[in-house]
Every structure is written in structure tokens, then in C-alpha cells.
């Protein structure tokens, strides 16, 4: 998983509440188990017309937001069915941070596991960030995970909270597999000792295989 330390980029405003996972990535795109290639289908029904052409008024289709790295969204983001394809699509598009007043629990947890930082702020703070995001190409936010700060284009600073363990995982690029691999030396040592002290277990495993 890619490390998340400090992110600087355009913030796209999406002032809608209750954006559910089917809006993020519709069900017809859930056939794949690959994490790549889903970015083009992000917010598919909001981004495209029935003939496949882009809806010019949707925020991510506007030239100034096509390369947005931060999404500033309304409350209860990621609600609805639990589908890991939702954070996959967001990450594949290039968005690494979502800021809202609240998130659905499963989406919130899945985001951290896929290298995305979801940040919870107050409504007043969200209003200020939404105003910043309305500036188009000048809507540059800096998200510093180590310092736990969001810095706006005018130099304003918003502090945010994050679970220490999740922060550690993002800073070091550790998903569930990565966390296991950190313990590989200890696992290898245990297996080597087990082969010496309980050789019949290895013999039984070979016979079963």
C-alpha cells in the first residue's frame, strides 16, 4: 500500500449528504476483483449521460477538478451496502483524502485499509473547506498526517483527530498483509523452531498435501 505522509492537491467540492456506495461505484462494475481500472467508473451515474458522454456540470468533469486529490463531501459519506470497490474506485481515480462531518463505519474502515485518509471535521470546518474547494484550480489543500493538520490556500489550519494505529499504518503504507509481513522474521523463527521440536507436524502436513 502506498504511504500517506503529506498530501497537497486540488480539493473537489461535493456538497451532497448520504452519498452511498452505489453512487460511488454502481453495482454493474463489481464483477472485477482487481483494484485498478475502477477510477473511470467513479460516480458513474453522476458523471456520465446514458450515451457515455460526460455531464459537463459534474464537479470531477470540470477541467479544474479532473486531477483532484481531496474530496470535500457532505455528511454520512459511504453509506449503503458494504463494497470495498468503493474505496478502490476513489483511490484509482487519484483521490487520497476525503473530508466530511461523518462517514459510514464500513466505508470508513475500508478507506484506511486502501490508503485513503478519511477526516472527520465539524460542520463549521466543513463549510470553510467547502468554500475553499469552490475556488477551482486555486483550491489547494495540504493534508499533513504526521502533524494532523489541514492547511488551506489562505494559510488557515484545521487540526484533526485520527486513531494512532491507523495513522501508523498509513504513514508506513501497511495494509493487513503488510502488517503480517512486518512480523515475518518472528514467524520464520517460530516455524524453524517448530520443525526442530515437532518434526512430526511437518511430516503430517506433507502426507496430507
MARGULUM-287430 format. One record per residue (C-alpha): residue number from 0; residue in three letters; x, y, z. Coordinates in pm, whole numbers, plus 50000, padded with zeros to 5 digits. Example, Ala and Ser with C-alpha at 12.3 -4.5 7.8 and 13.67 -1.06 7.14 Angstrom:
2
+-----+------+-------+-------+-------+
| pos | code |  east | north |    up |
+-----+------+-------+-------+-------+
|   0 |  ala | 51230 | 49550 | 50780 |
|   1 |  ser | 51367 | 49894 | 50714 |
+-----+------+-------+-------+-------+
This chain:
209
+-----+------+-------+-------+-------+
| pos | code |  east | north |    up |
+-----+------+-------+-------+-------+
|   0 |  unk | 50000 | 50000 | 50000 |
|   1 |  unk | 50127 | 50347 | 49914 |
|   2 |  unk | 50237 | 50551 | 50215 |
|   3 |  unk | 50038 | 50858 | 50317 |
|   4 |  unk | 50251 | 51128 | 50478 |
|   5 |  unk | 50169 | 51469 | 50332 |
|   6 |  unk | 49922 | 51531 | 50050 |
|   7 |  unk | 49896 | 51854 | 49856 |
|   8 |  unk | 49645 | 51895 | 49577 |
|   9 |  unk | 49320 | 52036 | 49446 |
|  10 |  unk | 49014 | 51972 | 49662 |
|  11 |  unk | 48686 | 51900 | 49483 |
|  12 |  unk | 48359 | 52009 | 49648 |
|  13 |  unk | 48074 | 51756 | 49656 |
|  14 |  unk | 47816 | 51914 | 49890 |
|  15 |  unk | 47576 | 51620 | 49895 |
|  16 |  unk | 47472 | 51422 | 50202 |
|  17 |  unk | 47422 | 51044 | 50216 |
|  18 |  unk | 47644 | 50961 | 49919 |
|  19 |  unk | 47614 | 50584 | 49922 |
|  20 |  unk | 47846 | 50319 | 49783 |
|  21 |  unk | 47621 | 50252 | 49484 |
|  22 |  unk | 47657 | 50617 | 49386 |
|  23 |  unk | 48034 | 50587 | 49431 |
|  24 |  unk | 48064 | 50271 | 49219 |
|  25 |  unk | 47741 | 50123 | 49073 |
|  26 |  unk | 47676 | 49750 | 49108 |
|  27 |  unk | 47743 | 49665 | 48741 |
|  28 |  unk | 48114 | 49737 | 48796 |
|  29 |  unk | 48159 | 49496 | 49087 |
|  30 |  unk | 48248 | 49193 | 48875 |
|  31 |  unk | 48622 | 49253 | 48896 |
|  32 |  unk | 48847 | 49169 | 49191 |
|  33 |  unk | 49120 | 49399 | 49057 |
|  34 |  unk | 49179 | 49725 | 49242 |
|  35 |  unk | 49284 | 49910 | 48927 |
|  36 |  unk | 49071 | 50037 | 48641 |
|  37 |  unk | 48772 | 50139 | 48853 |
|  38 |  unk | 48854 | 50510 | 48865 |
|  39 |  unk | 48686 | 50573 | 48529 |
|  40 |  unk | 48359 | 50443 | 48678 |
|  41 |  unk | 48375 | 50653 | 48996 |
|  42 |  unk | 48038 | 50830 | 49044 |
|  43 |  unk | 47942 | 50679 | 48708 |
|  44 |  unk | 47574 | 50776 | 48707 |
|  45 |  unk | 47653 | 51131 | 48815 |
|  46 |  unk | 47947 | 51169 | 48575 |
|  47 |  unk | 47804 | 51029 | 48252 |
|  48 |  unk | 47495 | 51052 | 48035 |
|  49 |  unk | 47323 | 50739 | 47906 |
|  50 |  unk | 47522 | 50760 | 47581 |
|  51 |  unk | 47853 | 50761 | 47773 |
|  52 |  unk | 47925 | 51130 | 47724 |
|  53 |  unk | 48032 | 51336 | 48022 |
|  54 |  unk | 47795 | 51555 | 48217 |
|  55 |  unk | 47968 | 51891 | 48198 |
|  56 |  unk | 47822 | 52018 | 48524 |
|  57 |  unk | 47953 | 51732 | 48742 |
|  58 |  unk | 48243 | 51851 | 48954 |
|  59 |  unk | 48501 | 51588 | 48854 |
|  60 |  unk | 48433 | 51653 | 48484 |
|  61 |  unk | 48526 | 52019 | 48518 |
|  62 |  unk | 48884 | 52090 | 48398 |
|  63 |  unk | 48995 | 52241 | 48729 |
|  64 |  unk | 48894 | 51930 | 48926 |
|  65 |  unk | 48991 | 51643 | 48695 |
|  66 |  unk | 49308 | 51580 | 48895 |
|  67 |  unk | 49160 | 51640 | 49239 |
|  68 |  unk | 49335 | 51457 | 49523 |
|  69 |  unk | 49098 | 51561 | 49802 |
|  70 |  unk | 48720 | 51534 | 49817 |
|  71 |  unk | 48517 | 51761 | 50047 |
|  72 |  unk | 48176 | 51597 | 50089 |
|  73 |  unk | 47853 | 51608 | 50286 |
|  74 |  unk | 47757 | 51403 | 50589 |
|  75 |  unk | 47726 | 51023 | 50606 |
|  76 |  unk | 47963 | 50963 | 50316 |
|  77 |  unk | 47993 | 50598 | 50204 |
|  78 |  unk | 47663 | 50475 | 50346 |
|  79 |  unk | 47464 | 50189 | 50192 |
|  80 |  unk | 47593 | 49844 | 50104 |
|  81 |  unk | 47941 | 49740 | 50211 |
|  82 |  unk | 48157 | 49717 | 49899 |
|  83 |  unk | 48533 | 49753 | 49903 |
|  84 |  unk | 48516 | 49853 | 49536 |
|  85 |  unk | 48407 | 50199 | 49658 |
|  86 |  unk | 48745 | 50296 | 49809 |
|  87 |  unk | 48918 | 50109 | 49525 |
|  88 |  unk | 48745 | 50337 | 49271 |
|  89 |  unk | 48823 | 50650 | 49472 |
|  90 |  unk | 49190 | 50561 | 49508 |
|  91 |  unk | 49222 | 50459 | 49143 |
|  92 |  unk | 49084 | 50798 | 49038 |
|  93 |  unk | 49362 | 50959 | 49242 |
|  94 |  unk | 49174 | 51086 | 49548 |
|  95 |  unk | 49367 | 51004 | 49868 |
|  96 |  unk | 49171 | 51204 | 50124 |
|  97 |  unk | 48801 | 51258 | 50192 |
|  98 |  unk | 48680 | 51522 | 50437 |
|  99 |  unk | 48330 | 51514 | 50583 |
| 100 |  unk | 48140 | 51554 | 50909 |
| 101 |  unk | 48063 | 51179 | 50921 |
| 102 |  unk | 48123 | 50851 | 50741 |
| 103 |  unk | 47952 | 50513 | 50731 |
| 104 |  unk | 48152 | 50278 | 50956 |
| 105 |  unk | 48239 | 50008 | 50700 |
| 106 |  unk | 48344 | 50259 | 50435 |
| 107 |  unk | 48547 | 50449 | 50694 |
| 108 |  unk | 48737 | 50134 | 50794 |
| 109 |  unk | 48787 | 50019 | 50434 |
| 110 |  unk | 48933 | 50358 | 50339 |
| 111 |  unk | 49226 | 50323 | 50580 |
| 112 |  unk | 49295 | 49972 | 50451 |
| 113 |  unk | 49321 | 50108 | 50096 |
| 114 |  unk | 49549 | 50404 | 50157 |
| 115 |  unk | 49277 | 50670 | 50182 |
| 116 |  unk | 49260 | 50910 | 50477 |
| 117 |  unk | 48901 | 50992 | 50582 |
| 118 |  unk | 48894 | 51301 | 50803 |
| 119 |  unk | 48603 | 51398 | 51027 |
| 120 |  unk | 48556 | 51770 | 51091 |
| 121 |  unk | 48285 | 51989 | 51240 |
| 122 |  unk | 48012 | 52140 | 51023 |
| 123 |  unk | 48171 | 52484 | 51062 |
| 124 |  unk | 48507 | 52349 | 50949 |
| 125 |  unk | 48347 | 52165 | 50658 |
| 126 |  unk | 48172 | 52483 | 50546 |
| 127 |  unk | 48506 | 52666 | 50542 |
| 128 |  unk | 48676 | 52384 | 50348 |
| 129 |  unk | 48385 | 52364 | 50104 |
| 130 |  unk | 48427 | 52735 | 50042 |
| 131 |  unk | 48798 | 52679 | 49977 |
| 132 |  unk | 48718 | 52393 | 49739 |
| 133 |  unk | 48488 | 52617 | 49534 |
| 134 |  unk | 48796 | 52808 | 49412 |
| 135 |  unk | 48867 | 52559 | 49135 |
| 136 |  unk | 49234 | 52524 | 49040 |
| 137 |  unk | 49322 | 52751 | 49333 |
| 138 |  unk | 49154 | 52514 | 49578 |
| 139 |  unk | 49482 | 52370 | 49701 |
| 140 |  unk | 49472 | 52194 | 50036 |
| 141 |  unk | 49767 | 52041 | 50219 |
| 142 |  unk | 49688 | 51744 | 50441 |
| 143 |  unk | 49972 | 51663 | 50681 |
| 144 |  unk | 49904 | 51331 | 50851 |
| 145 |  unk | 50206 | 51345 | 51081 |
| 146 |  unk | 50103 | 51686 | 51216 |
| 147 |  unk | 49731 | 51602 | 51182 |
| 148 |  unk | 49663 | 51933 | 51007 |
| 149 |  unk | 49472 | 52056 | 50703 |
| 150 |  unk | 49616 | 52378 | 50562 |
| 151 |  unk | 49401 | 52589 | 50331 |
| 152 |  unk | 49501 | 52815 | 50041 |
| 153 |  unk | 49490 | 53122 | 50267 |
| 154 |  unk | 49707 | 52963 | 50535 |
| 155 |  unk | 49429 | 52862 | 50770 |
| 156 |  unk | 49490 | 52547 | 50971 |
| 157 |  unk | 49239 | 52285 | 51086 |
| 158 |  unk | 49354 | 52016 | 51328 |
| 159 |  unk | 49200 | 51672 | 51305 |
| 160 |  unk | 49197 | 51353 | 51509 |
| 161 |  unk | 49297 | 51009 | 51383 |
| 162 |  unk | 49334 | 50674 | 51555 |
| 163 |  unk | 49707 | 50625 | 51637 |
| 164 |  unk | 49717 | 50271 | 51497 |
| 165 |  unk | 49552 | 50372 | 51170 |
| 166 |  unk | 49785 | 50671 | 51148 |
| 167 |  unk | 50085 | 50438 | 51192 |
| 168 |  unk | 49956 | 50209 | 50917 |
| 169 |  unk | 49903 | 50493 | 50668 |
| 170 |  unk | 50235 | 50660 | 50742 |
| 171 |  unk | 50414 | 50330 | 50682 |
| 172 |  unk | 50199 | 50201 | 50397 |
| 173 |  unk | 50079 | 49896 | 50591 |
| 174 |  unk | 49759 | 49718 | 50492 |
| 175 |  unk | 49653 | 49389 | 50657 |
| 176 |  unk | 49905 | 49190 | 50455 |
| 177 |  unk | 50177 | 49443 | 50525 |
| 178 |  unk | 50111 | 49423 | 50897 |
| 179 |  unk | 50156 | 49045 | 50881 |
| 180 |  unk | 50478 | 49075 | 50679 |
| 181 |  unk | 50627 | 49305 | 50943 |
| 182 |  unk | 50622 | 49002 | 51172 |
| 183 |  unk | 50778 | 48772 | 50910 |
| 184 |  unk | 51112 | 48732 | 51097 |
| 185 |  unk | 50927 | 48617 | 51410 |
| 186 |  unk | 50705 | 48386 | 51204 |
| 187 |  unk | 51007 | 48234 | 51028 |
| 188 |  unk | 51184 | 48183 | 51362 |
| 189 |  unk | 50879 | 48012 | 51511 |
| 190 |  unk | 50844 | 47780 | 51212 |
| 191 |  unk | 51213 | 47689 | 51222 |
| 192 |  unk | 51192 | 47605 | 51593 |
| 193 |  unk | 50874 | 47407 | 51537 |
| 194 |  unk | 51039 | 47198 | 51265 |
| 195 |  unk | 51310 | 47102 | 51515 |
| 196 |  unk | 51089 | 47044 | 51819 |
| 197 |  unk | 50785 | 46892 | 51644 |
| 198 |  unk | 50906 | 46733 | 51319 |
| 199 |  unk | 50602 | 46504 | 51304 |
| 200 |  unk | 50382 | 46806 | 51228 |
| 201 |  unk | 50577 | 46875 | 50910 |
| 202 |  unk | 50563 | 46509 | 50810 |
| 203 |  unk | 50186 | 46507 | 50865 |
| 204 |  unk | 50145 | 46820 | 50657 |
| 205 |  unk | 50343 | 46670 | 50367 |
| 206 |  unk | 50139 | 46350 | 50381 |
| 207 |  unk | 49813 | 46546 | 50376 |
| 208 |  unk | 49933 | 46752 | 50080 |
+-----+------+-------+-------+-------+
